[in-house]
Amino acid sequence: SARISRQALSLVPLLVAMTVLLVQRMLRPLAALAREVDARSDTDLHAVPQRALPSEIMPFVHAINRLLARVEQAMAAQRRFVADAAHELRSPMTALSLQAQRLSGSDMSGDAQERLHALQQGIERNRHLLDQLLAMARAQEPSAHEAGPVALQDVFRRVLEDLVPLAEARQIDIGMAEGPDVRLRMHAVDVTTVVKNLVDNAIRYTPEGGQVDLSACVKGGSVLIEIEDNGPGIPASERVRVLDAFYRVAGSGQAGSGLGLSIVKTIVDRWGGQIELHDAVHFATGLLVRVRLPARLAQ
């Protein structure tokens, strides 16, 4: 019996090792699932895959999927509310703008003209805010369109054509860097929204007579879209916060909506990219905004 006991004891380490290996093998799909969920973006709420999972944890997975579905419905309702509210407010805001424009042609005192000008500026700011709210709602909504090849040079040209009046009013010199065109497998609306918001921000926050440069390239395993200006820049301590919705840098002198960079971040995150803020490279002062997209998106 003593011999049998010693033989049994000698098998204990082997049994422990086999048990550990068996548990690890059983939990391997669960660990892979945890990595997949952890790598998701904030807006990715599709159901957790149920393949190759131990049957013991399936009730938990089903509960998580039901929760994700409820969260997705709540977020969709919130996006619809913001979009609908912004859309409904655009019509009366447009009517106010037209009435103010007609009133500006009337005879009035200098003091009244100044007050009317301040009113028109307020109306324009509110119209811009509504447009940004609609853009934010669209950025948060998954696109139903198929991603197609988008030429960045074409996007740059269209954006510059749209923003020429704003640039001319502030005497901003805008240029595109020369180089091979970069084509992306993305939705054209997303790419245009990203570039337009970045260029619009650069024009608004660069002092009159300043300069804004646009460039794009494929480098180091990433597609880089860069917008650089010679404005005041953004302090390093605030570069994380300016990506939050409605946050504006104090003392900038601009009454923007605080949504431009947040819209850009939402779209870039959805495509698996990053947005980086750096000091200007080609100017003594200013800001360099770099959008870094995965190379797999390059056509």
Secondary structure as GFF3:
##gff-version 3
##sequence-region A 1 299
A	DSSP	alpha_helix	2	38	.	.	.	ID=ss1
A	DSSP	three_ten_helix	55	57	.	.	.	ID=ss2
A	DSSP	alpha_helix	58	103	.	.	.	ID=ss3
A	DSSP	alpha_helix	110	140	.	.	.	ID=ss4
A	DSSP	beta_strand	148	151	.	.	.	ID=ss5
A	DSSP	alpha_helix	152	169	.	.	.	ID=ss6
A	DSSP	beta_strand	173	176	.	.	.	ID=ss7
A	DSSP	beta_strand	183	186	.	.	.	ID=ss8
A	DSSP	alpha_helix	188	205	.	.	.	ID=ss9
A	DSSP	beta_strand	211	219	.	.	.	ID=ss10
A	DSSP	beta_strand	222	229	.	.	.	ID=ss11
A	DSSP	three_ten_helix	236	238	.	.	.	ID=ss12
A	DSSP	three_ten_helix	241	243	.	.	.	ID=ss13
A	DSSP	alpha_helix	260	270	.	.	.	ID=ss14
A	DSSP	beta_strand	274	279	.	.	.	ID=ss15
A	DSSP	beta_strand	287	294	.	.	.	ID=ss16
A	DSSP	three_ten_helix	295	297	.	.	.	ID=ss17
###
